[in-house]
Amino acid sequence: MEKPTEGAAKAKYLAAEKALQFVEPGMKLGLGTGSTAAYFVDLLGEKVAEGLDVLCVPTSSETKSQAEALGIPITTLGKIRRLDLVIDGTDEFDRRMNLIKGGGGALLQEKLVASAAEKMIVICDNSKRVRTLGAFPLPVEVVRFGWEVTESKILAIISRAFVGGVDISRRMDGDKPFVTDEGNYILDLDLKKIDEPPILAAQLKEIIGVVETGFFIDICKVIIVGKEDGTTRVINTRPAFRPVH
C-alpha cells in the first residue's frame, strides 16, 4: 500500500505500522474497524503475503471483507474463544485510558472481541487524546423494538449525570436509520463532557433495551499515538508488554 506522507492519515499509518511490532507468528488476532484500523489490516495483509502465520477475528463485516480480500486467514470468535491480541482504533481516549468507540458503528462486536483478548492495543492519531471524554458523541447500541422508550430512559439518566450537554439523535444512513451488523440502532449522545465515565456506563447498561455502550473502561492497556511529525508515542500501563521486534 502507498504510505501517506502528511496530515492525520500519516499519523494513523505510523501508529498502525508501530502496532505490527507487537504481532508474533502464530498469534490469534482481533482486527478492529475504522480508518486507522484499516491501515493496520492493510499492513498485516502485506506481512501475511510474505509468510506471517496469524489467525484473525474481524470486528465488523467491513473489516471481514477487507481481510478476505488481502488473503488474511479469518475465523470466528465462537470457534477459537480466546485471542492473544486485538488492535483497534478509538474515537477518544483520556488520561486514564478510558475510550469512546463506535463511530464506525461496530462497538458491540469490537467490545466482544476486546473482551476475549489477552491484550488490547489502540492505535490513533494525536487528535484522539482528550482531557475529558465527551467531545465525541457517545454511541449507544439499542434494540429496534421500542427504541423510543429506550431513548426516553437514556434521556432521563443523562439529564441527571455529570455531563456538559444533553442531546440524543438516532444515527442515520442517508435517509434511513443506520443498522448495525447485529440488526440494532445506534443512538448518539452528544454530552460534551463526561466527568464520571464508569458511573454513566453502568447506569446506561441497566436500561432494558440498551445492548451496549461505546465506553471502553479499563480494557485498553496500550495506546500507540501517531504524530504528523513522523514520530509515535507508546502509552503503556503494562511496562512488561513490549514490541517483539
C-alpha positions as CSV (number, residue, x, y, z in Angstrom):
1,M,0.0,0.0,0.0
2,E,1.1,3.6,-0.5
3,K,2.3,5.3,2.6
4,P,0.6,8.6,3.4
5,T,3.0,11.5,3.7
6,E,1.1,14.2,5.6
7,G,-1.7,15.1,7.9
8,A,-3.8,12.8,10.1
9,A,-3.5,10.0,7.5
10,K,0.2,9.9,8.0
11,A,-0.2,9.8,11.8
12,K,-2.7,7.0,11.6
13,Y,-0.5,5.0,9.3
14,L,2.5,5.4,11.6
15,A,0.5,4.1,14.6
16,A,-0.7,1.1,12.6
17,E,2.9,0.4,11.4
18,K,4.2,0.5,15.0
19,A,1.5,-1.9,16.2
20,L,2.9,-4.5,13.8
21,Q,5.9,-4.8,16.1
22,F,3.7,-6.4,18.8
23,V,2.5,-9.2,16.4
24,E,4.2,-12.6,16.7
25,P,3.9,-15.6,14.4
26,G,1.1,-17.9,15.4
27,M,-0.9,-15.2,17.2
28,K,-4.7,-15.1,17.2
29,L,-5.6,-11.5,16.5
30,G,-8.7,-9.3,16.7
31,L,-8.9,-6.8,13.8
32,G,-10.6,-3.5,14.6
33,T,-12.8,-1.3,12.5
34,G,-12.4,2.2,11.3
35,S,-9.9,4.3,9.3
36,T,-6.9,3.7,11.5
37,A,-7.6,0.0,11.9
38,A,-7.9,-0.3,8.2
39,Y,-4.3,0.8,7.8
40,F,-3.3,-1.9,10.2
41,V,-5.3,-4.6,8.3
42,D,-3.6,-3.5,5.0
43,L,-0.1,-3.7,6.6
44,L,-0.9,-7.0,8.2
45,G,-2.0,-8.3,4.8
46,E,1.4,-7.4,3.4
47,K,3.1,-9.4,6.2
48,V,0.7,-12.4,5.6
49,A,1.6,-12.3,1.9
50,E,5.3,-12.5,3.0
51,G,4.6,-15.6,5.1
52,L,3.4,-14.4,8.5
53,D,1.2,-17.0,10.2
54,V,-1.7,-15.5,12.1
55,L,-5.4,-16.3,12.5
56,C,-7.8,-13.3,12.8
57,V,-11.2,-12.4,14.0
58,P,-12.7,-9.3,12.4
59,T,-14.9,-6.9,14.4
60,S,-17.3,-6.0,11.5
61,S,-18.5,-7.1,8.1
62,E,-16.4,-4.2,6.7
63,T,-13.2,-5.5,8.2
64,K,-14.0,-9.1,7.3
65,S,-14.3,-8.1,3.7
66,Q,-11.1,-6.2,3.8
67,A,-9.2,-9.1,5.4
68,E,-10.6,-11.6,3.0
69,A,-9.5,-9.5,0.0
70,L,-6.0,-9.4,1.4
71,G,-5.8,-13.1,2.0
72,I,-5.6,-12.8,5.8
73,P,-6.8,-16.1,7.4
74,I,-10.0,-15.3,9.4
75,T,-12.2,-17.3,11.8
76,T,-15.0,-16.5,14.3
77,L,-14.8,-15.8,18.0
78,G,-17.1,-18.8,18.6
79,K,-14.5,-21.2,17.1
80,I,-11.4,-20.0,18.9
81,R,-12.9,-18.3,22.0
82,R,-9.7,-16.5,23.1
83,L,-7.3,-14.1,21.3
84,D,-3.8,-13.1,22.0
85,L,-4.1,-9.5,20.9
86,V,-6.7,-7.1,19.5
87,I,-5.6,-4.0,17.6
88,D,-8.3,-1.3,17.1
89,G,-8.8,2.4,16.8
90,T,-10.6,4.8,19.0
91,D,-12.7,8.0,18.7
92,E,-11.4,9.4,22.0
93,F,-9.2,8.4,25.0
94,D,-8.5,10.2,28.3
95,R,-5.6,10.2,30.7
96,R,-6.9,7.1,32.4
97,M,-7.0,5.3,29.1
98,N,-10.8,5.1,29.0
99,L,-12.1,5.1,25.5
100,I,-15.1,6.1,23.5
101,K,-15.5,3.9,20.4
102,G,-18.3,3.2,17.9
103,G,-18.0,6.0,15.4
104,G,-18.0,3.3,12.7
105,G,-21.0,1.5,14.2
106,A,-19.2,-1.7,15.3
107,L,-19.0,-1.0,19.0
108,L,-20.7,-4.2,20.1
109,Q,-18.5,-6.6,18.1
110,E,-15.4,-4.5,18.9
111,K,-16.1,-4.9,22.7
112,L,-16.9,-8.6,22.4
113,V,-13.6,-9.2,20.6
114,A,-11.6,-6.9,23.0
115,S,-13.1,-8.8,26.0
116,A,-11.9,-12.1,24.6
117,A,-8.3,-10.8,24.1
118,E,-5.4,-11.1,26.4
119,K,-4.2,-7.6,25.4
120,M,-5.8,-4.7,23.6
121,I,-3.7,-2.1,21.7
122,V,-5.4,1.1,20.5
123,I,-3.9,2.9,17.5
124,C,-4.8,6.5,16.7
125,D,-3.6,10.0,15.8
126,N,-2.9,12.6,18.4
127,S,-6.3,14.3,17.9
128,K,-8.0,11.5,19.8
129,R,-6.4,12.4,23.1
130,V,-8.7,14.5,25.3
131,R,-8.6,15.7,28.9
132,T,-12.2,14.5,29.5
133,L,-14.3,12.2,27.4
134,G,-17.4,13.5,25.7
135,A,-16.4,15.8,22.8
136,F,-17.1,12.8,20.5
137,P,-20.7,11.7,20.8
138,L,-21.1,8.5,22.8
139,P,-22.7,5.7,20.7
140,V,-25.3,3.6,22.5
141,E,-26.5,0.5,20.6
142,V,-30.2,-0.3,21.3
143,V,-32.7,-2.9,20.1
144,R,-35.0,-1.5,17.4
145,F,-38.2,-2.7,19.2
146,G,-39.5,0.2,21.3
147,W,-36.3,2.2,20.8
148,E,-38.2,5.4,21.5
149,V,-38.9,4.2,25.1
150,T,-35.2,3.3,25.5
151,E,-34.3,6.7,24.2
152,S,-36.5,8.4,26.8
153,K,-35.0,6.3,29.6
154,I,-31.5,7.2,28.4
155,L,-32.5,10.9,28.4
156,A,-33.7,10.6,32.0
157,I,-30.3,9.2,33.0
158,I,-28.1,11.7,31.2
159,S,-30.3,14.6,32.5
160,R,-29.1,13.7,36.0
161,A,-25.5,12.8,35.1
162,F,-22.4,14.9,35.4
163,V,-22.1,15.9,31.7
164,G,-21.8,19.1,29.8
165,G,-24.8,18.6,27.4
166,V,-27.9,16.6,26.9
167,D,-28.7,15.7,23.3
168,I,-29.6,12.4,21.6
169,S,-30.0,11.6,18.0
170,R,-30.6,8.3,16.2
171,R,-27.8,7.6,13.8
172,M,-28.9,7.7,10.1
173,D,-27.5,6.2,6.9
174,G,-28.7,8.7,4.3
175,D,-32.4,8.9,4.7
176,K,-32.7,5.6,6.6
177,P,-31.8,4.6,10.2
178,F,-28.3,3.2,10.5
179,V,-28.5,-0.5,11.4
180,T,-25.5,-2.4,13.0
181,D,-24.2,-5.8,11.9
182,E,-26.3,-7.2,14.7
183,G,-29.5,-5.5,13.4
184,N,-29.7,-2.8,16.1
185,Y,-30.0,1.0,16.1
186,I,-27.4,3.4,17.4
187,L,-28.3,6.5,19.5
188,D,-25.5,9.1,19.6
189,L,-25.3,11.0,22.9
190,D,-23.8,14.5,22.5
191,L,-22.7,15.1,26.0
192,K,-19.7,17.5,25.5
193,K,-18.0,16.5,28.8
194,I,-18.4,13.3,30.8
195,D,-17.0,13.6,34.3
196,E,-17.6,10.0,35.5
197,P,-17.5,7.6,32.6
198,P,-17.6,4.4,34.7
199,I,-20.7,5.5,36.6
200,L,-22.5,6.6,33.5
201,A,-21.5,3.4,31.7
202,A,-23.0,1.3,34.4
203,Q,-26.2,3.3,34.6
204,L,-26.8,3.1,30.8
205,K,-26.2,-0.7,30.8
206,E,-29.0,-1.1,33.4
207,I,-31.6,0.2,30.9
208,I,-33.6,-2.5,29.2
209,G,-33.2,-2.1,25.5
210,V,-29.6,-0.9,25.7
211,V,-27.4,-3.6,24.2
212,E,-24.0,-1.9,24.7
213,T,-22.4,1.5,25.0
214,G,-19.3,2.9,23.3
215,F,-17.5,3.2,26.7
216,F,-14.4,1.0,26.9
217,I,-13.5,1.3,30.6
218,D,-10.3,-0.4,31.9
219,I,-9.9,-2.6,28.8
220,C,-7.1,-1.0,26.9
221,K,-3.6,-1.1,28.4
222,V,-1.5,0.2,25.4
223,I,-2.2,3.1,23.1
224,I,0.0,3.9,20.2
225,V,-0.3,7.6,19.1
226,G,1.0,8.5,15.7
227,K,2.0,12.1,15.1
228,E,2.2,14.2,12.0
229,D,5.9,15.0,12.6
230,G,6.7,11.3,11.8
231,T,7.1,10.1,15.4
232,T,5.0,7.7,17.5
233,R,4.4,7.5,21.2
234,V,3.5,4.3,23.1
235,I,1.5,4.9,26.2
236,N,1.8,1.7,28.2
237,T,0.3,0.8,31.6
238,R,2.0,-2.6,31.5
239,P,5.7,-1.9,31.0
240,A,6.5,-5.6,30.6
241,F,4.5,-5.6,27.4
242,R,6.9,-4.5,24.7
243,P,7.3,-4.8,20.9
244,V,8.7,-8.2,19.9
245,H,10.8,-6.8,17.0
